[in-house]
Amino acid sequence: MTAQPVHFDGPGGEEPSGTPPMPERTPQALRLAIQEHAPHLLPDFESHWRRAIGDAFNLTPVPAFMHLWWTQYAIARDPRLEARLNDLQARAAKSERPQESAALLAEYSRLRRAAAAVEPGE
């Protein structure tokens, strides 16, 4: 199954101008992309890195760390996707109908999974 880019634009599915491609899947490349294109995430990224990885000799937490921040950056680099996710979450929280809330959260989850699946260069 091939991941499709996650964004909201016109017909043809072309990437919106200004949405940067995903970096290589390394902590250094991801940090640089965050610093350049989503600097509001950088303090939390660095704090989490120091707390979870820091000077650890065990690299077991690195894949989970990368998955979390890969997804966060994939969302933050596309303001329309970020706004859509925020809207879905807010609408689900305010809804008084369980089925509607469930549907909104299912769409939220689908979009987050798609963002997590975006490959370098996309």
Disulfide bonds with the S-S distance in Angstrom:
none
